[in-house]
Every structure is written in structure tokens, then in C-alpha cells.
């Protein structure tokens, strides 16, 4: 069980923000193995030390390893914080099986996975358009999801982050802002606001978006 302190996670995630955000390559199993230390490393300073060790051990390019590890670490710990926020929110019942890849919790009895996503530039529509046509963005997000372990077409709540300056990714570090948006959404939630889709085998998929903008 990971000990979660939201204020500390936010403080550490903020240390990532001065550095350029770039993957440089697609995620793959080999580089995931090189950087699996991100799961047990909460502090940015310790992460830098672990990066140096991996670079020396596997004879890796410094910039490539930094980008890959920093991004995995940043996204993972932001997701840990978001899941913790859900777990502490009224009307949320967390899934007992932590390795369930298709759902994280039940919202008023409805199972959901959650995913924080930056507003995608390849959606090719404005943020305002997306807010007024969220079914189109949801469908785009499902159909363009990465082919990683949590690839599926089951129920999902998307947390979409957006900033006017285009640095959407930085909002994943603003845990207090994410918490306010999540709690406000759940406090006013109505099942009829969910969007319904049929992606595979006639199976109904329910989804919605929690907007986080600044």
C-alpha cells in the first residue's frame, strides 16, 4: 500500500515543471523495465539519483533516460494522487482488487476506470468546442488511447486538463486544483449526464469528462 500525502506529492511534482516535457520515443517494455524504480521513488531528488544509476548500469543516453523516467514518474504519481482523491470522496467505493485494469471505483454503483489526459492537439478542435461536444472528444480519446496495460473500452471518467498557454501537462501537478474539480463533479453528479457509446460487440460504454482548466 502506497502512503499518500497529497501536499507532498504536489510539492514533488512541481519540481518537474521547469524541465521540458518530451518523451522522445514511444513507451515500450524494455524502457519500462529500465525505469521501474519510479514506482518506489516519491521524491524528485531521489529520482535523479536513480536515473544516474540506471544510466550507468545500462549504458543509456542521459537525455533519453531523463525524459522517459521523468515523464513516467510524473504521470504515475499524479495518477496516485488522483486515485487517492477519489478514494476519500463521498459516494465513491474503491475496487478491492488493486490490479483490476478495467475499473478503479464505483460511483453510485457504476464501475469506472479513470484517466487524466491533456487536451489533445490532434483533436483539431478548440477547447470550447470540446466542452460543448464532449461526446466527440470522448470518442476520440477512446479510439486514440495508447496500447498499454489499461487499454480498454469499458466505462471511464476522463479528467481533461487544459491551459490557455498550451502547457496542459503542467496541471497534472496541481493536485489541489484537480481535487476541487473532482469533488465538485461528484457532488453534482447525475447518472443521466453520462455519455453512452457502443465500441465493441454491442457493449454499452458509459463515460464523461471532468474538466480542469486554468
Helices and strands as residue ranges (DSSP letters): H 6-14, H 29-34, G 36-40, H 44-58, H 62-87, E 92-94, E 105-107, E 110-118, G 121-123, H 127-132, H 134-143, E 156-162, G 168-173, H 175-187, G 191-193, E 195-198, E 204-213
